[in-house]
Amino acid sequence: MIPKGIAAIVTSGSAPARMKTRFTELVGIDYPIVQGGMMWVGRAELAAAVSNAGGLGILTALTQPSPDELRREIERCRALTNKPFGVNLTILPSVNPPPYAEYRNAIIDSGIKIVETAGHNPQEHVAHFKEHGIIVLHKCTAVRHALSAERMGVDVISIDGFECAGHPGEDDIPGLVLIPAAADKVKIPMLASGGFGDGRGLVAALSLGADGINMGTRFCATVEAPIHQRVKQLMVDGDERSTNLIFRSLRNTGRVGKNSVSDKIVEILRRPEAKFEDVAHLVRGAQGRVLLETGDLDAGLVWAGQVQGLIRDIPTVAELMDRIVREATDIIRRRLPAFVVDGRS
Ligand SMILES: Cc1cc2nc3c(=O)[nH]c(=O)nc-3n(C[C@H](O)[C@H](O)[C@H](O)COP(=O)(O)O)c2cc1C
């Protein structure tokens, strides 16, 4: 099925062999489309499918219960693709932090050449990855954080607008302003993230000054995403209003899919005296995993973005990528030039 809004734009032409940006040249891929790190979702079958389709697939390190299992997952991904892929390392404040240095060593020892870092204080990790010649993409949500990551020596900024699934930060700046504001200041290649799901978004990102796009939610609704069919269908059925912002009052905002659990968290934290402990029982990562694996849509939280409003089917990754690239190419070649009239009539 061709999504409604896109039908008018997509032609029957084939996708170009490549799209060339500073980012595609740096990491050696055909199309400037990245599948961002996703807890419980970023496994070998999805990452390999994205890389095989010409984008950059990314495994999520902490989805693996131990650094040794991450090593095995990297090997599994290598068996599924001979194209470049990366590994995400998300650094979040935690009472019992995972052994980050051991995960980092597993990534380095496995010969991974591209890493996506996200979260707080990545300095130590970035320095170690750079010592080993690894290309580091750092995901952040504010221009000032992008500039400090650039100073830290990362190679690519991935900047997440307020629309995104996951942690949009506390500034609430949507991509339409955040991306060009960042592009005006960041000198290294930059990916636009949050709210992207089709070729229109890819062209918009390039127009706003980015060198490519990063997508999370849209890749969840694909055949290869290793999650329950009901969760994929949830994203098809959802629209641009089907998310909740949780933990606002705790200044650790998360954008998640709207369900009974996220509704409850919002309701509890609206009380002036509410604390994290009042919702802790609702937010355990293990419950989110149960939701993704069993399709029990009220088992826990599910990360999902506003781009649900643009998701209308569950294609294979290759079909999705082909559609995005064809649509983007068609807009660039046909729709946009028609707006420019040279000479006076
Ligand atoms: C199910 C899911 C899990 C995610 N888990 C992580 C994660 O562990 N680490 C991370 O850096 N980002 C995570 N993200 C955020 C994505 O990498 C990406 O930045 C975001 O989804 C972009 O916004 P979009 O969903 O509108 O495309 C997750 C997103 C989703 C949808």
The ligand as an SDF file (V2000), in Angstrom:
LIG
                    3D

 31 33  0  0  0  0  0  0  0  0999 V2000
   11.6960    1.9380   20.4400 C   0  0  0  0  0  0  0  0  0  0  0  0
   12.7560    2.9980   20.5370 C   0  0  0  0  0  0  0  0  0  0  0  0
   13.8370    2.8280   21.3940 C   0  0  0  0  0  0  0  0  0  0  0  0
   14.8470    3.7980   21.4680 C   0  0  0  0  0  0  0  0  0  0  0  0
   15.9400    3.5700   22.2750 N   0  0  0  0  0  0  0  0  0  0  0  0
   17.0010    4.4280   22.2080 C   0  0  0  0  0  0  0  0  0  0  0  0
   18.2040    4.1300   22.9030 C   0  0  0  0  0  0  0  0  0  0  0  0
   18.3360    3.1190   23.6030 O   0  0  0  0  0  0  0  0  0  0  0  0
   19.2300    5.0070   22.7780 N   0  0  0  0  0  0  0  0  0  0  0  0
   19.1360    6.1450   22.0160 C   0  0  0  0  0  0  0  0  0  0  0  0
   20.1130    6.8900   21.9130 O   0  0  0  0  0  0  0  0  0  0  0  0
   18.0030    6.4550   21.3780 N   0  0  0  0  0  0  0  0  0  0  0  0
   16.9350    5.6210   21.4340 C   0  0  0  0  0  0  0  0  0  0  0  0
   15.7980    5.9000   20.7220 N   0  0  0  0  0  0  0  0  0  0  0  0
   15.7490    7.1500   19.9080 C   0  0  0  0  0  0  0  0  0  0  0  0
   16.1500    6.9060   18.4430 C   0  0  0  0  0  0  0  0  0  0  0  0
   17.4730    6.4640   18.3020 O   0  0  0  0  0  0  0  0  0  0  0  0
   15.9890    8.1830   17.6030 C   0  0  0  0  0  0  0  0  0  0  0  0
   16.8240    9.1960   18.1020 O   0  0  0  0  0  0  0  0  0  0  0  0
   14.5540    8.6800   17.5960 C   0  0  0  0  0  0  0  0  0  0  0  0
   13.6660    7.5990   17.4960 O   0  0  0  0  0  0  0  0  0  0  0  0
   14.3310    9.6450   16.4440 C   0  0  0  0  0  0  0  0  0  0  0  0
   13.0040   10.0800   16.4280 O   0  0  0  0  0  0  0  0  0  0  0  0
   11.8400    9.3720   15.5550 P   0  0  0  0  0  0  0  0  0  0  0  0
   11.3840    8.2370   16.3730 O   0  0  0  0  0  0  0  0  0  0  0  0
   10.8500   10.4460   15.3730 O   0  0  0  0  0  0  0  0  0  0  0  0
   12.4660    8.9130   14.2600 O   0  0  0  0  0  0  0  0  0  0  0  0
   14.7570    4.9690   20.6670 C   0  0  0  0  0  0  0  0  0  0  0  0
   13.6480    5.1500   19.8360 C   0  0  0  0  0  0  0  0  0  0  0  0
   12.6550    4.1870   19.7550 C   0  0  0  0  0  0  0  0  0  0  0  0
   11.4920    4.4040   18.8210 C   0  0  0  0  0  0  0  0  0  0  0  0
  1  2  1  0
  2  3  1  0
  2 30  2  0
  3  4  2  0
  4  5  1  0
  4 28  1  0
  5  6  2  0
  6  7  1  0
  6 13  1  0
  7  8  2  0
  7  9  1  0
  9 10  1  0
 10 11  2  0
 10 12  1  0
 12 13  2  0
 13 14  1  0
 14 15  1  0
 14 28  1  0
 15 16  1  0
 16 17  1  0
 16 18  1  0
 18 19  1  0
 18 20  1  0
 20 21  1  0
 20 22  1  0
 22 23  1  0
 23 24  1  0
 24 25  2  0
 24 26  1  0
 24 27  1  0
 28 29  2  0
 29 30  1  0
 30 31  1  0
M  END
$$$$
